[in-house]
Amino acid sequence: MDETDTKDIVGPAPRRIAQAFARALELARVHEGATAPNPPVGCVLLDAAGTELAAGAHRRAGTAHAEAMAIATARQAGLVEHIHTAIVTLEPCNHHGRTPPCAEALLATPARQIWIACRDPNPKVGGGGMERLMAAGRRVSMLADLPHPDALNLAEDAERLIAPFRKHTLTGLPFVTVKQAVSETGSMIPPPGRKTFTAHASLVLAHSLRRRADAILTGSGTVLADDPHFTIRFVADHPDKQRQLVILDRRRQVSPDYMAAARQRGFVAHLQDDLPAALAMIGAAGGMEVLIEAGPALTESVLESGLWDEHVLIEQAGGPGGIDRVTIRRPQTADLHPHTGYPCFPASLNDWRA
């Protein structure tokens, strides 16, 4: 394919670009939790008017990357020659791994401009894809620079999508999500005879968090009190997904029978003495995100430790038929929750997709 002159490129309007990014993120989220050690990525191909020609998402390591899948779909439909703009949630790779470089795949199309949501955080390859595309004469732009009111929110969503990959790539440790559900009175203890007190939508959220996690971490107290299975029931799980189940149990109180049953449920089950050792083990095994589901003492200890990246707090609705309140806290956000003092911003259950 000849190099393209980027001067005076006329292409899709910003509204179409923003819509395509929203679509690419939606496609990538479907496979969130299934792509380790790779990040989830989505790609949408547009013609010059902004009409979607094809789309794709990376499904799991060793399979086609999002760009290659989208291009293959366009080729099967006879639409490759109409490709004008490529929308990608992560900078296209420019190195040979288990699949060919995506930058070269894009250069084999007539795409004149490429919009990217995030730079590749891998220091070994960061910038390589953008540089290769620009060197070949293609116009490369960042989502944050898009003149559209949704651009910054979409860019933030894209950064969160690759946050586990970023942390694992840079530190070797998993992204730590703490899930905590509390009743109207602020208690984490369900009423007698029940294991939960939240609404159905909150259960879907909790199981969606499990679905995207590579490991579940809990404490021996939770295991001894509740005999939890930590299975995924309210959403469809990724086929053939195997997770680690790590139990902090310094006194080795958890029975061999529980560990054997957990392994029969498909977990790679371990006992660990403390949180740092557990996180190091999960990271060394390739886990990019760990979900902590534990009792009050361990949850508070983790939040006070500073070793967490995201805290999802589900607060029971007041009265029957109400909607539970969901708040997401991250260490870098400025606002503090009035009751706990942890950084937070509100979220809607509608923001969570199974």
C-alpha atoms as one frame of an Amber mdcrd trajectory, in Angstrom:
protein
   0.000   0.000   0.000   1.392   3.424  -0.925   2.184   5.913   1.792  -0.646
   8.374   2.351  -0.423  12.146   2.320  -2.054  13.340   5.554  -2.553  16.933
   4.416  -6.139  18.136   4.386  -7.588  14.751   5.289 -11.357  14.942   5.346
 -12.942  12.229   7.377 -15.636  11.358   9.893 -17.050  14.121  12.071 -16.071
  14.181  15.770 -19.530  12.879  16.696 -18.956   9.794  14.562 -15.487   9.294
  16.034 -16.868   9.468  19.581 -19.639   7.006  18.724 -17.081   4.617  17.239
 -14.930   4.798  20.381 -17.965   4.022  22.544 -18.676   1.028  20.310 -15.040
  -0.163  20.415 -14.994   0.041  24.213 -18.247  -1.890  24.426 -16.815  -4.655
  22.254 -13.615  -4.818  24.308 -15.483  -5.043  27.630 -17.164  -8.257  26.504
 -13.765  -9.969  26.764 -12.535  -8.159  29.874 -10.931 -10.815  32.050 -10.339
 -13.290  29.218  -7.301 -11.782  27.491  -4.475 -12.138  30.045  -1.590 -11.614
  29.631  -2.854  -9.245  26.915  -5.196  -6.290  27.468  -8.771  -6.161  26.145
  -8.869  -4.062  22.966 -11.603  -2.993  20.575 -11.383  -1.654  17.020 -13.928
  -0.067  14.674 -13.295   0.725  11.002 -15.118   3.643   9.368 -15.511   4.966
   5.862 -14.939   8.651   5.081 -18.493   9.533   6.111 -18.161   7.814   9.485
 -20.238   4.739   8.683 -19.082   1.600  10.455 -17.671  -0.948   8.037 -16.444
  -3.591  10.482 -15.438  -4.049  14.094 -13.467  -6.488  16.190 -12.150  -7.199
  19.662  -9.274  -9.214  21.065 -10.778 -12.327  22.649  -7.879 -14.123  24.291
  -4.108 -14.529  24.050  -3.008 -16.188  20.842  -6.090 -15.150  18.877  -6.308
 -12.286  16.398  -5.913  -8.786  17.778  -8.814  -6.362  17.484  -7.425  -4.569
  14.427  -6.711  -7.803  12.553 -10.165  -9.143  13.340 -11.878  -5.961  12.158
  -9.839  -5.899   8.941 -10.605  -9.567   8.267 -14.318  -8.882   8.741 -14.148
  -5.949   6.337 -12.288  -8.073   3.814 -14.880 -10.847   3.983 -17.578  -8.250
   3.313 -15.647  -6.744   0.403 -15.296  -3.398   2.179 -11.560  -3.069   2.763
 -11.086  -0.483   0.016 -13.605   1.783   1.754 -11.662   1.952   5.026 -10.788
   5.546   5.779 -10.454   5.728   9.575  -9.501   3.166  12.210 -10.655   3.606
  15.811  -8.600   1.618  18.332  -8.815   1.622  22.125  -5.083   0.896  22.493
  -2.060   1.856  20.427  -1.555  -0.792  17.705   1.347  -3.099  18.410   4.435
  -2.974  16.211   6.209  -6.149  17.255   5.984  -9.814  16.380   4.553 -11.951
  19.171   2.070 -14.779  18.856   0.363 -12.646  16.195   1.737 -10.244  13.531
   2.054  -6.496  14.205  -1.242  -4.607  14.043   0.477  -1.485  12.759   1.483
  -3.393   9.637  -2.026  -4.792   9.273  -3.427  -1.244   9.251  -0.789  -0.130
   6.759  -1.988  -2.880   4.425  -5.343  -1.061   4.218  -6.175   2.351   2.736
  -6.894   3.761   6.212  -5.729   7.370   6.124  -6.136   8.194   9.797  -5.984
   6.221  13.021  -7.530   7.372  16.280  -6.097   5.854  19.477  -7.519   6.021
  22.998  -4.429   4.933  25.004  -0.724   4.612  24.463   0.751   1.161  25.033
   2.161   1.184  28.614   4.718  -1.509  27.840   8.066   0.366  27.924   9.518
  -2.135  25.468   7.002  -1.314  22.738   5.354   1.985  23.765   5.220   4.442
  20.871   6.362   1.899  18.330   2.965   1.499  16.707   2.255   5.207  16.472
   5.720   5.953  15.155   5.444   3.257  12.497   2.070   4.537  11.307   3.180
   8.172  11.214   6.416   7.256   9.467   4.302   5.653   6.746   2.376   8.898
   6.300  -0.798   8.040   8.193  -2.387  10.623  10.456  -2.486   9.423  14.065
  -4.570  11.221  16.688  -5.367  10.683  20.360  -8.919  10.423  21.672  -8.228
  13.030  24.375  -7.644  15.570  21.600 -10.978  14.892  19.895 -13.138  18.068
  19.892 -16.178  16.388  21.405 -17.730  16.670  24.910 -17.543  12.898  25.467
 -13.870  12.590  24.554 -12.334  12.828  28.024 -14.862  10.446  29.586 -14.270
   7.928  26.811 -10.511   8.281  27.262 -10.923   7.646  30.993 -12.988   4.536
  30.254 -10.283   3.300  27.918  -7.588   3.870  30.539  -9.605   1.916  33.108
 -10.042  -0.893  30.598  -6.279  -1.416  30.369  -5.485  -0.492  33.991  -4.859
  -4.116  35.074  -2.596  -4.663  32.063  -0.769  -1.402  32.768  -0.107  -2.213
  36.407   0.975  -5.784  35.733   3.231  -4.677  32.880   4.955  -1.980  34.930
   5.094  -3.670  38.351   4.438  -7.380  37.927   1.555  -7.038  40.394  -2.187
  -7.383  39.784  -4.719  -4.557  39.832  -6.556  -4.869  43.154 -10.335  -4.397
  43.227 -12.063  -4.524  46.606 -15.774  -5.361  46.534 -17.728  -4.449  49.640
 -21.472  -4.658  50.255 -23.051  -3.023  53.293 -26.594  -2.990  54.651 -28.706
   0.065  55.438 -27.047   0.157  58.840 -23.523  -0.121  57.414 -23.014  -3.771
  58.357 -21.366  -6.328  56.080 -23.030  -9.226  57.923 -26.198 -10.602  56.231
 -29.269 -11.401  58.348 -29.402 -14.894  59.897 -30.085 -17.584  57.313 -29.033
 -15.405  54.351 -25.760 -14.886  52.506 -26.628 -11.540  50.965 -28.917  -8.554
  51.433 -28.383  -6.621  48.203 -30.717  -6.341  45.211 -30.521  -8.609  42.156
 -28.797  -5.895  40.101 -26.060  -5.726  42.732 -25.577  -9.489  42.540 -25.153
  -9.164  38.775 -22.550  -6.472  39.401 -20.701  -8.631  41.928 -20.575 -11.575
  39.547 -19.466  -9.297  36.703 -16.545  -8.251  38.890 -15.697 -11.917  39.469
 -15.940 -12.559  35.735 -13.273 -10.019  34.864 -10.920 -11.082  37.688  -8.033
 -13.491  37.257  -8.008 -14.257  40.972 -10.331 -14.086  43.967  -8.787 -13.261
  47.342 -10.511 -13.769  50.672  -9.770 -14.507  54.319 -10.000 -17.657  56.368
 -12.749 -16.103  58.495 -15.027 -15.750  55.472 -14.382 -19.327  54.419 -15.004
 -20.735  57.897 -18.162 -18.684  58.417 -19.851 -18.967  55.017 -18.265 -21.855
  53.046 -18.384 -19.606  49.930 -18.043 -21.113  46.453 -17.006 -17.906  44.604
 -18.539 -19.246  41.405 -20.093 -17.084  38.692 -23.826 -17.622  38.383 -25.591
 -14.367  37.518 -23.625 -13.709  34.305 -22.104 -16.000  31.696 -18.472 -16.769
  32.449 -15.638 -16.829  29.932 -15.287 -20.332  28.453 -12.364 -22.300  29.930
 -11.438 -19.451  32.288  -9.431 -20.698  35.271  -8.984 -18.396  38.262  -6.824
 -18.490  41.320  -8.511 -18.594  44.714  -6.156 -17.242  47.349  -7.073 -17.441
  51.028  -5.171 -15.473  53.661  -4.817 -18.058  56.404  -1.721 -17.637  58.540
  -2.956 -20.190  61.105  -3.935 -22.742  58.430  -7.496 -23.095  59.692  -9.070
 -23.763  56.299  -9.625 -27.481  55.857  -8.069 -29.602  53.117 -11.616 -30.610
  52.169 -12.522 -26.994  51.341  -9.359 -26.591  49.246 -10.083 -29.840  47.378
 -13.669 -28.762  46.696 -12.444 -25.389  45.402 -10.107 -27.141  42.996 -12.961
 -29.333  41.822 -14.874 -26.125  41.049 -12.009 -25.156  38.732  -9.918 -22.896
  40.948  -6.186 -22.993  41.403  -6.443 -22.720  45.191  -3.702 -21.489  47.545
  -3.228 -20.478  51.158  -1.081 -17.425  51.876   0.140 -15.694  55.032  -0.262
 -12.046  54.073  -1.529  -9.690  51.375   1.838  -8.651  49.828   2.885 -12.282
  49.396  -0.513 -13.147  47.919  -0.386 -10.305  45.399   3.163 -11.204  44.397
   2.128 -14.812  43.806  -0.916 -13.822  41.744   1.170 -11.458  39.629   3.902
 -14.023  39.089   1.267 -16.450  37.800   0.143 -13.867  35.222  -2.927 -12.561
  37.041  -3.737  -9.012  35.971  -6.678  -8.318  38.295  -7.579  -9.714  41.704
 -10.991  -9.254  43.299 -11.006  -9.120  47.080 -14.213 -10.479  48.610 -13.717
 -10.691  52.329 -15.204  -9.930  55.717 -15.134  -6.595  57.550 -11.744  -7.003
  59.240  -9.783  -8.007  56.143 -11.599  -5.487  53.939 -10.754  -2.653  56.330
  -7.164  -3.867  56.596  -6.745  -3.906  52.811  -8.248  -0.432  52.400  -5.980
   0.940  55.124  -2.932  -0.747  53.579  -2.975   1.337  50.408  -2.427  -1.832
  48.349  -5.692  -1.432  46.446  -6.546   0.221  43.153 -10.344   0.274  43.111
 -12.974  -0.040  45.837 -16.512  -0.904  44.737 -18.936  -0.147  47.561 -22.521
  -1.403  47.274 -24.884   0.181  49.796 -28.254  -1.462  50.369 -31.256   0.534
  49.262 -33.476   1.998  51.923 -36.783   0.136  51.822 -38.066  -2.681  49.599
 -37.861  -2.158  45.863 -35.182   0.503  46.147 -32.017   0.742  44.062 -28.726
  -0.023  45.788 -26.167   2.750  45.666 -22.840   1.921  44.017 -19.745   4.032
  44.623 -16.343   3.452  43.067 -13.301   4.715  44.917  -9.820   5.037  43.524
  -6.754   6.312  45.381  -6.078   9.088  42.870  -9.544  10.656  42.874  -9.980
  13.859  44.832 -13.415  13.544  46.446 -13.757  11.621  49.701 -16.696   9.521
  50.788 -18.376  11.335  53.716 -18.576   8.225  55.914 -15.379   6.311  55.160
 -13.026   9.091  54.075 -11.835   7.091  51.077 -11.606   8.720  47.611 -14.714
   8.067  45.555 -17.013   8.954  42.722 -20.583   7.711  42.243 -21.496   5.114
  39.656 -24.703   3.637  38.342 -25.494  -0.053  38.130 -26.287   0.702  34.499
 -22.559   1.339  33.978 -21.830  -2.345  34.594 -22.299  -4.748  31.729 -22.445
  -8.513  32.098
